[in-house]
Amino acid sequence: MPIYIPANLSQSSHLLYLLTLLAFLFPESTTRLYYVG
């Protein structure tokens, strides 16, 4: 299943979008990463 990323996003918005996507797909892993970081 392809992930659609709008082409007109700036670099920071791009990162934010990916982080949100990760947090949505892998909530447990992301919270663990946040605690480590």
N, C-alpha and C positions, 0 to 999 in steps of 0.2 A: 504494500500500500504506500504510494508515494506521498511525501510530505510537501505540501505547497508552502513556499516561502515567498511573500511578495518581494518583487525586485526593487521596489522603491524605498525599502527600509534602509535607514542609516546603519552604520556599524554597531552602535550601541543598542539600537532597537533590535538589530539582528541578534545580538547576544542575549538580550532580554527575552526575545521570542523563543530562542533555543532553550534558555533556562526554564522558561514557563512550560515549554513542551516537555522537557525532561522531568520537571516537577510533577507534571500531570501524568506522565507515563510511568515514572518510577518514584513514587512519593517516599518510600522507605530509603532508597539509595540516596536521594537528594538531601533528605534531612540528615542522614549520616554524613554526607559530604559537608553540609553546613556546620555540623558540630565539629568535624575535624578541622575545617577551615576557620 
